[in-house]
């Protein structure tokens, strides 16, 4: 996956990008050994809500400083995006029943 390409697409949708640590040689770029469960999934900045990327110039500048970074998307009222997780078939059926015909992209 090309992080820049994906992030540019998200920015074009008006989504706010959260810079995350990446993974190099199987290890998180934060350098800590305690993040094994969240390697490549936690923010680079401690004040990540204030350090979102909203434009292509900001993204390119961040990629210059952190070439192996991963990306997240700010969720909630500011973005209009929410995350729903379900781990069982019963959970999937419940989501289908509650959300009905609402388009729900999945990954």
C-alpha positions in Angstrom: 0.0 0.0 0.0 1.2 3.5 -0.9 0.6 5.5 2.3 0.9 8.9 0.5 -1.6 7.8 -2.2 -4.1 6.5 0.4 -3.7 9.6 2.6 -4.1 12.0 -0.4 -7.4 10.2 -1.2 -8.6 10.6 2.4 -7.6 14.3 2.5 -9.6 14.8 -0.8 -12.7 13.4 1.1 -12.1 16.0 3.9 -10.9 13.4 6.4 -8.2 14.4 8.9 -5.1 12.2 8.9 -3.5 11.1 12.2 0.2 10.3 11.7 1.0 7.0 13.3 4.2 5.2 14.0 5.2 2.7 11.3 6.9 -0.7 11.3 10.4 -1.3 10.1 12.0 -4.7 10.2 9.0 -6.0 12.2 9.4 -3.3 15.0 7.5 -0.2 15.7 9.3 3.0 14.8 8.6 4.4 18.3 11.5 2.3 19.6 9.6 0.9 22.6 9.3 -2.8 23.1 6.0 -2.4 25.0 3.8 -1.6 22.1 3.8 -5.0 20.5 0.0 -5.1 20.3 -0.2 -1.6 18.8 3.0 -1.5 16.8 2.4 0.8 13.8 -1.0 1.7 15.2 -0.4 4.5 17.7 0.1 8.2 17.1 3.5 9.8 16.6 2.4 12.9 18.6 1.1 12.9 22.1 -1.3 15.7 21.2 -2.5 13.8 18.1 -5.9 15.4 18.0 -4.2 18.8 17.5 -1.6 17.4 15.1 -3.9 16.1 12.3 -3.0 16.5 8.7 -5.6 18.3 6.6 -3.7 19.0 3.3 -1.2 17.6 0.9 1.6 19.9 1.9 1.2 18.9 5.5 1.3 15.3 4.5 4.4 15.6 2.4 6.2 17.5 5.2 5.3 14.8 7.7 6.5 12.1 5.3 9.8 13.9 5.0 10.2 13.7 8.8 8.7 10.3 9.2 9.2 8.3 6.0 8.0 5.0 7.5 4.9 6.4 9.2 1.5 4.8 9.0 -1.8 6.7 8.9 -5.0 6.8 10.8 -8.2 8.8 10.3 -9.7 11.0 13.0 -13.0 9.6 14.0 -16.0 11.2 15.5 -18.2 14.3 14.9 -15.3 16.3 13.3 -15.0 13.8 10.5 -18.4 12.2 10.4 -16.8 8.8 10.6 -17.4 6.2 13.3 -15.9 2.8 13.8 -18.0 -0.2 14.5 -16.3 -3.5 15.4 -17.9 -6.9 15.7 -16.1 -10.2 16.2 -18.8 -12.7 15.7 -21.4 -13.5 13.1 -24.1 -12.5 15.7 -22.3 -9.1 15.9 -22.4 -8.8 12.1 -26.1 -9.6 12.0 -26.8 -7.0 14.7 -24.9 -4.4 12.7 -26.8 -5.3 9.5 -30.1 -5.0 11.4 -29.3 -1.7 13.1 -27.6 0.0 10.1 -29.9 -1.3 7.4 -29.2 0.2 4.0 -26.5 2.7 5.3 -23.3 2.3 3.3 -20.7 0.9 5.6 -17.2 0.4 4.1 -15.3 -2.4 5.7 -11.7 -3.5 5.9 
